[in-house]
């Protein structure tokens, strides 16, 4: 049920992004809307095909195999087999901040990366939960979903900028205040929807990981420990645009509250754990 609800939520949020871009396009005209879609799409297609290499390179990931990291690679292979996935590439990143992420545009190009800090911190059961979570992202094609959201959001931002500085040809053409509000609010609304999609996919990956392993206990304990350390140890090489990739948000800080949650790429750890507790 959790998976179904969050998949529906993702579809509704993507529809919201499409609605936003149509609303802004109505202010500028069909030509501007088409141009924004083409340019935004081209930029994000490039990012889609190369984002995995960029993320791995930024984290200085080193690919490992059964000879260099037998326990980790054997675990990934076993869980991938259980999930019906091709064996992903496995990387270890030299950062002390404990974290992990998955990337790759589809299951055949999947990659799982963990930091040295995570390998030292987590027990076998906890690491198993983390790896299962990342494999769930690969199986659910969350990279593709994020790419679609980014494409629409990027096109929307470009279109809002073009409508304001060049001038619209639709209903808002004679009202500079409407165009100004569009320039400011449309990209913010798009960013919030993008982040909401990312948070929704985290819940799905958590639930799938619990099912994949057979128990949520390891992932629950891992989330608690990773979150506590992420608040104290900065992530070297981490890029804000890649925060959604990680199992817990890097540099999460000690803050909280509604505004923090609104602009976070991840749901609060307490809420993720509460959802996972329902799988016991």
C-alpha positions in Angstrom: 0.0 0.0 0.0 2.9 2.4 0.8 4.4 1.8 -2.6 1.1 2.3 -4.4 0.3 5.6 -2.5 3.7 7.0 -3.1 3.7 6.0 -6.8 0.4 7.8 -7.2 1.8 10.8 -5.4 4.8 10.9 -7.8 2.4 10.8 -10.8 0.3 13.6 -9.3 3.4 15.7 -8.6 4.7 15.2 -12.2 1.3 16.2 -13.4 1.6 19.3 -11.2 4.9 20.2 -12.9 3.2 19.8 -16.3 0.4 22.0 -15.2 2.8 24.7 -14.1 4.6 24.8 -17.4 1.3 25.0 -19.3 0.2 27.9 -17.1 3.4 29.8 -17.7 3.4 28.9 -21.4 -0.1 30.4 -21.7 1.4 33.7 -20.7 4.1 33.6 -23.3 2.7 31.6 -26.2 3.3 28.3 -28.0 6.7 29.2 -29.5 8.2 30.1 -26.2 6.8 26.9 -24.6 8.2 24.7 -27.4 11.6 26.4 -27.2 11.8 26.0 -23.4 10.9 22.3 -23.7 13.6 21.7 -26.3 16.4 23.5 -24.5 15.4 22.2 -21.1 15.1 18.7 -22.4 18.4 18.8 -24.3 20.3 20.0 -21.1 18.8 17.3 -18.9 19.2 14.5 -21.5 22.9 15.2 -21.4 22.8 15.2 -17.6 20.8 12.0 -17.6 23.4 10.1 -19.7 26.4 11.5 -17.8 25.1 12.1 -14.3 26.3 8.8 -13.0 29.9 9.5 -14.1 29.7 13.0 -12.7 28.5 11.8 -9.3 31.1 9.0 -9.0 33.9 11.3 -10.1 32.8 14.0 -7.6 32.9 11.5 -4.8 36.2 10.0 -6.0 34.7 6.6 -6.2 36.9 3.6 -6.8 35.4 0.6 -8.4 35.8 -2.7 -6.4 35.3 -6.4 -7.1 35.3 -9.7 -5.3 39.1 -9.5 -4.9 39.3 -5.9 -3.5 36.1 -5.8 -1.4 34.7 -9.4 -1.2 32.2 -8.9 1.6 30.6 -5.8 0.1 30.5 -7.1 -3.5 29.1 -10.5 -2.4 26.4 -8.8 -0.5 25.5 -6.6 -3.4 25.4 -9.6 -5.8 23.2 -11.6 -3.5 20.7 -8.8 -3.0 20.7 -7.9 -6.7 19.9 -11.5 -7.5 17.1 -11.5 -5.0 15.7 -8.4 -6.6 16.0 -9.7 -10.1 18.5 -7.0 -11.1 21.7 -7.2 -13.2 24.8 -6.9 -11.0 25.5 -3.2 -10.6 29.0 -1.7 -10.5 30.2 -1.2 -6.9 32.2 1.7 -5.7 33.9 2.8 -2.5 34.3 6.5 -1.9 37.1 7.7 0.5 34.9 10.1 2.4 34.7 9.8 6.2 31.0 11.0 6.2 29.0 7.7 6.3 26.6 7.6 3.4 25.7 5.7 0.2 24.0 6.3 -3.1 22.9 4.7 -6.3 23.1 6.0 -9.8 22.7 4.9 -13.4 20.1 5.7 -16.0 18.5 2.2 -15.9 19.1 -1.2 -14.1 21.6 -2.4 -16.8 23.7 0.7 -16.1 23.3 0.7 -12.3 26.0 1.5 -9.8 26.0 1.4 -6.0 28.5 3.5 -4.0 29.3 3.6 -0.3 31.7 5.7 1.7 34.6 4.4 3.8 32.8 6.0 6.8 29.7 3.9 6.2 31.8 0.7 5.9 33.4 1.4 9.2 30.3 2.5 11.0 27.6 0.1 10.0 27.1 -3.5 11.0 26.5 -6.2 8.4 22.7 -6.1 8.9 22.7 -2.3 8.7 24.8 -2.3 5.5 22.4 -4.9 4.0 19.5 -2.6 4.6 21.4 0.3 3.0 22.4 -1.7 -0.1 18.8 -3.0 -0.5 17.6 0.6 -0.4 19.9 1.7 -3.1 19.1 -1.4 -5.3 15.4 -0.4 -4.9 16.2 3.0 -6.4 17.8 1.3 -9.3 14.9 -1.2 -9.8 12.3 1.6 -9.6 14.2 3.7 -12.1 14.2 6.7 -9.8 17.1 8.3 -11.7 14.8 8.4 -14.8 11.9 9.9 -12.7 14.3 12.6 -11.3 15.5 13.4 -14.8 11.9 13.9 -16.1 11.2 16.2 -13.1 14.4 18.1 -13.7 13.6 18.5 -17.4 10.2 20.0 -16.7 11.5 22.2 -13.9 14.4 23.5 -16.0 12.2 24.3 -19.0 9.8 26.1 -16.6 12.5 28.2 -15.2 13.8 29.1 -18.6 10.3 29.9 -19.8 9.5 32.1 -16.8 12.8 34.0 -17.4 12.0 34.5 -21.1 8.5 35.6 -20.5 9.6 38.3 -18.0 12.6 39.7 -19.9 11.4 39.3 -23.4 7.8 39.8 -22.9 4.8 37.5 -23.2 2.3 37.4 -26.0 -0.6 35.9 -23.9 -3.0 37.1 -21.3 -0.3 38.4 -18.9 1.5 40.5 -21.5 0.1 43.8 -20.3 0.7 43.2 -16.6 4.4 43.4 -15.5 3.4 42.4 -11.9 2.0 39.1 -13.2 5.2 38.4 -15.1 7.3 39.3 -12.1 5.4 37.0 -9.8 5.7 34.3 -12.5 9.5 34.8 -12.6 9.8 34.4 -8.9 7.1 32.0 -7.9 7.1 29.5 -10.8 10.7 28.2 -10.3 10.1 28.0 -6.5 7.0 26.0 -7.0 8.8 23.8 -9.5 11.7 23.2 -7.0 9.3 22.3 -4.2 7.5 19.8 -6.5 10.9 18.3 -7.5 11.9 17.9 -3.9 8.5 16.4 -3.0 9.0 13.8 -5.8 12.5 12.9 -4.4 11.0 12.5 -0.9 8.2 10.4 -2.1 10.7 8.0 -3.9 12.7 7.6 -0.6 9.6 6.2 1.1 9.1 3.7 -1.7 12.8 2.6 -1.7 12.6 2.2 2.1 9.6 -0.1 1.9 11.1 -2.1 -1.0 14.3 -2.5 0.9 12.5 -3.9 3.9 10.7 -6.4 1.7 13.9 -7.3 -0.2 15.8 -8.1 3.0 12.9 -9.6 4.9 13.0 -7.2 7.8 13.2 -3.4 8.3 15.4 -3.6 11.4 18.8 -3.2 9.6 17.7 -0.2 7.6 16.0 1.4 10.6 19.2 1.1 12.7 21.3 2.3 9.7 19.1 5.4 9.2 19.5 6.4 12.8 23.2 6.0 12.8 23.8 7.6 9.4 21.6 10.6 10.2 23.4 11.2 13.5 26.8 11.2 11.9 25.7 13.2 8.8 24.9 16.0 11.2 28.5 16.1 12.4 30.8 15.0 9.5 30.8 17.1 6.3 30.7 15.3 3.0 33.8 16.1 0.9 33.1 16.6 -2.8 29.3 16.5 -2.4 27.3 18.7 -4.8 24.0 20.1 -3.7 22.4 19.1 -7.0 23.3 15.5 -6.1 21.9 15.5 -2.6 18.8 13.5 -3.6 21.1 10.5 -4.6 22.2 9.8 -1.0 20.4 7.6 1.4 20.5 10.4 4.0 20.9 14.0 3.1 24.5 15.2 3.5 25.2 18.1 5.8 21.6 17.7 7.2 22.4 19.9 10.1 20.5 20.0 13.4 17.7 22.1 12.2 14.1 21.0 11.5 10.7 22.4 11.2 8.3 22.8 8.3 10.4 25.1 6.2 13.4 22.9 6.5 11.3 19.8 5.5 9.8 21.8 2.6 13.2 22.4 1.0 14.8 19.1 1.9 15.5 16.3 -0.6 14.7 13.7 2.0 11.9 13.1 4.4 12.7 13.5 8.1 14.4 10.3 9.4 11.8 10.0 12.1 9.0 9.8 9.5 11.0 7.3 7.4 11.5 5.1 10.5 7.9 5.4 11.5 6.9 4.1 8.0 9.4 1.3 8.2 8.1 0.2 11.6 4.8 -0.6 9.9 6.6 -3.4 8.1 7.5 -5.3 11.2 
